[in-house]
Structures are given as structure tokens and as C-alpha cells.
Amino acid sequence: MTNLKEVSISKVEMLIRKPVKEVFDAFIDPSITTKFWFTKSDGRLEKGKRVRWDWEMYGVSAELDVIELEQNNRILIKFDNDTTVEWIFTPRIEGTFVTVINAGFKGSPDEIINQVIDSTGGFTIVLCGLKALLEHNIILNLVSDRFPDAQV
């Protein structure tokens, strides 16, 4: 039988057919990240730094702390709600394999399961948007188009 701890982590992975430096930079440099994920940031990701991300189309923002940043290898952030997101960048011959792990969900078992489902879907959209941007120079607007009725 599966217990809640085993399913309370969201893990999404995708191959991006670009060099690891280019893929890594897309997550730490807001001039790139704003093309496929959030709309505004008050700075680059740097270890020990506190950063704010905004999704202006929804009128929401998030504050986060950069816990670890290993160049071209790994990023670990922690949001104010104590959830963490870890990106692992694995170089491959054909590009970069990106793993995103979101953990630390809180609430009832049903609430945790719903958060894992939302996170899995959200980070899948983010990686798809990144793939389209880096491989084909296409901005798909996936994040803003996900909830068109929620836009402010």
C-alpha cells in the first residue's frame, strides 16, 4: 500500500535539446524565464538571495530564498510556505535532461494530493514552454493561457 509520504512529492522531467549552460541560465536569468514562466522578477537567482516572482496576469506573486545554486548542475529554492523546488540539470549527448522536484506540501491528505497534482501539471507546462522557447524560439504563453478566466 502506498502511503502519503511516498506520493507527496511532485517530480517532472524533460529533455531539452540545448546545452546545459543555456538551459540552466533560462532558470536563473529572469530576462529569459519571463518568456516562459513568470512575468516579472526582482533579480537573478543567486545562492543566499531572496527573490520575488510575479505572475502579473493573475495578480499573484511569490517570495523565495535561493538555498543552493550549483552552476549548470542544480538549483534549490524554498518558498515562504516551506515548499521547496529543486532543479537538476543532467548533460546528455542530445541536450540537457531537466528534473524538477517540488516537495514540502502541507495539509490534509486530500489537500496534499491536490497540491502534488497542481505542481506536476504546472511544472510540466513550464518545461514544455522552456522547450519550445529554447529549441524553436517560440513563446507559447502556456502559463498565462492555462487559466484565462483567472486573469486580472
C-alpha angles and dihedrals in degrees: 000000000000116000127211094255090060093055100036094091125081115214123182127174136184141165114239111195096223134090117280094247091058093047094045092048090053089066099043099040112070092200085070101031092056088064093065111015129014124015102224140019134179093223154334121296111262128165111270094014127125113222136184123215123194132200095197095183089064098034092238135122139182133211117212141174122224103228100174134008118178108180113252090349117065145358125192122185133175124210124212090257088062095250115135132211121200125189119197118192115202116188115225133176091255096044137286128329108213122202120190118192120186116188144158100070116169136199138060118337090261092049092049092049091050091049091051091050092048092047093048092051093043096050091044088057091047093052092046090051091049092049092052091047099047100035100038106013090239123141105210099183089221096154095049093042094050093079107018093163091056095059116117 
